[in-house]
Amino acid sequence: MLQIKTTAGEAVYETRGDIEAPTLILFHTLLADCSVYDGIIDRLAEHFCVTRFHFPGYGGSTGECNSIDDYADWTAAFFQALNLSAERKPISIFSNGFGGFVSLGLCLRHPELVSHLIIANSGGAFPEERKIPLHGMAQKVRNDGISAVLDIAMSRMFPDLFRKENPEIISERKNKLLTADPQQFAKACEALSKLDYLSQVNKISCEVDIIAGMQDETTPPSMSNALYEKIDQANYHEIKDSGHCPQIQQPEKLLSLISRIL
């Protein structure tokens, strides 16, 4: 992984693929760092110049982020440090979960940086009843560290059957999440609980494709549908046998879908 200084902090990232190929940037979820893309990044790099990065609090990236707007501005500073906008190539984004909320903020606050958004298992706002687990996780990690929410995080990432059949994946994901900064993780949970982009997303002007994992209990299909209804130019897709992280649970189906979209 490489490290670059931006106007908003330090960003840890890597880029794979032909620099002349179309640009694709991968945004990770709250419950994982950018290693969540380990299984598909090389396949994507066959067709795209792919960059993945860690948000602040993960993998050594740093920055003062207390709201999703802050994360969006941090990401814009990262893009600018890489001179992505100066290359004058269209910039496509694939975002997942927490990264999806940040990508919406990026589209709203820095529209010149995004040409096409693919947003998976996310939304524009959490319903009130779904904010309760976010508050609970924030409190747990502040009191007892990341280890206190590992089982909760895995249950939110993957359906029960997948967890039972893939203990090695679950162990790896837990070990990766353990390296996250507890204080920043708590801030991210609280930022999600306060967010409401639904009243603004109709202003998004880039191409948008929304993907719903039909087994996702963290950001369920109803949240993807609510987002889809607010963005006139959006297209909607479903992956029926996937939870929150299709890049791990259904990588072939996700790769096929990205290929068709882009």
N, C-alpha and C positions, 0 to 999 in steps of 0.2 A: 504494500500500500504506500501511496505517496502522501505528502503533507504540504498544504499550501496556506499561506497567510492571507486573510481577506480583511476587509474593513470591519468585519463583524466578529472575527475570531480566527481560529485555526480549523481547517477542514482536512480530514483524512479521507482519501478516495483512491480509486484506481480506474484506469481507462483501458479497455481492450477493443481490438478490431482495427480495421483500416480507417485511418484518419479521414480519408476521402468519402467514406460511407456515410449514410444518413445518421444523424446524431440521435441517440436515445439515452435518456437519463433515468435511473432507477431510484425510487424513493422507498425506504423501508418503513415497516410498521412500528408501533410503540413497543411491541412484545419481542422484538428481535433487532439486531444490528444489520448492517448491509450484507453480512454473510448469509442471510436468508436467500440470497440470489446465487449461492455457490453452484447449485445444480443446473442453472439455466444460462448463466452469463456467457459461457463459451459458445453455446448454441446461438445466442443472440448476436454474439460478436462475429459470426459468419456472415451476417447481413447488415450489421450496424456498427458504428463507432459508439460503444457502450461505456457509460460512466456510472459507477455506483459510489455512494459516499455514506459516511456516518453522520447522523444529526448530532448536535451537541449532547454530551452525556454518554455517547457510545464511541467505542473504538479510538478514543483520543481526540475527537473533535471537541472544540470549545466554543463558547459564546454565551452571552447573556440573553436567554430566551424565557420569557414568562407568559407569553401568549402565542397563539397560532400565527397572528400577524408578525410577531417577532421571528418565529421560525421561517416564515415566508421571506422576510427581509434578509435573514441570515443566508437562506438558500440563494436569493438573488445576488448577494455579495459573493457567494461561492461561484455562481455562474459567471459573474463579471471578472473574478480573479482568473478564471480559466479562459477568458476572452471568447466565450461561446457566442455572444451576440455579435462580436466583431467579425466572426467567421462568415456571417450572413447566410448560414445554412439553417433550414428549418430545424427547430428543436422539438423533439417529441419526448414526452414523459410517460413512464409507467409508474403509477403510485399505488400503494397498498395501505389500507387502514389509516393509521396516524399520518403516514406520508401522503395519503389522499387528501386529508384536510389541509395539510400544508400546501399541496399542489394547487388546491382551489384558491388559497390565499395568494399564491404566486401569480396565478392567472388574473386575479382581481387587482393586485397591487403593482404587478410588473408584467402587464400583458405582452409587452414587446419581447419577452423572453420565452414564450411558449407558442408553438405552432399547432401542436396536437396533444391532447391529454387523454390518456387511458387511465381510468381510475377504478381500482378494484376493491370491493368490500369496504366502502367508506360512506361518506354522506356529507350533508351540509350542516348538520347539527344533531346532537344526541337528544332523543326524547327524555323527559324528566326521569322516568323510571330507569333509564339506562345510564344516568349520571351517578347513581348510587354506587355501583361497583368501582367507578373511577375515583370517587371520594374515598372509598374503602381501601383501594390499592395505594393511593397517595399516603394515607395515614399509616398503613402497614409498613411501607418502605421507610418512611420517616422514623418510625419507632424501632423497627427490627431489621432493616436492610432489605436488599433485593431478594434474599433467600426466602423471606416470608411470603412472597407472592409467586414463587416459581410454579407451584401446582396450579394456582389460579390462572396464571398466564398460559400454561399449556392447555388448560381446559377451554380457554378463550381462543386459542390458536387452532386447535384441532378437535374434531368430533371424537367421542369416546372410543369407537371402534378403531379409528386410525391410531390413537394413542396406544391402545392395547396391542395392536399388530406391529407397531414400529417403536419399540422401546429404545433402540439405538438413536433414532432421530430425536426422540423426546429428551434423552440424556444429553445429546449434543446441544440442543436448543437451550436447555437449562444452563449448561456450562457457559454458553455464549452470553445469555442474559445476565448471568451473575457478574459479568464485567461492567455492566451499566452503572452509571453514577446514581445512587439512590435519590439524592436531592433533585437532580435534573429530571429523573424519571417522575418523581412526585409533581414537579412543576408541569411536566407534560400532561399528566393525568388531569391536573386542575385546569390547564389551558383548554383541554378538550371539553371539559364540563361547562366551561363558560362560553364556548364558541357558538355562534349562529351565523352561518353564511347563507342560509337558505333564502333570505330576503335580498341577497346581492347577486347570486350566481347567474341570474338572467342577464347580467352585464358581461359575462364571459363571452369573448368573441372567437376564440380558437375552436378548432374541431374538437369534439368531446365524444369519447366512447366510455360507457359505464358498464362495469362487469360486476355481477352479483354471484357470490358463491351461495348456493341454496342451502348449505348446511352451516352457514356462518351464524353463530349465536352472539358474536361480539358486536359486529355492525351488520345486522340482518338485512335480507333483501328489501325489507320495507324502507330502510334508509337509502338504499340505492335507488329505489323507485321514487322516493320523495325528491331526490336530487334530479333524476331523469325528467320528472314533470316540470321542473323549474328552468331547464335549459333547452331552448327550442331546437337547437341543431344537434342535440345529443342523440346517440344511438345506444341501445340497451342490449346487453348480452347476459346469458346465464351459464354457469357451470354447475350442473345439477348435483354432482357428487363431490363438492369441495366446500371446506370450511373457510376460515379467515385467510389462509395462506396457500393459494392455488399453486404458487411457484414451487412449493414443497409437496403438497398433497396431490396435485394434478398437473405436473409440469408439462406433459405432452399436450394436453388440452389447452393449457395457457399459451404455450408456444405457437400452436396452430392458430389460436385466436388472434394473437398479436400479429402474426404473419398476414392473416387475412385483413386485419384492420389497417396495417401500415404498408 
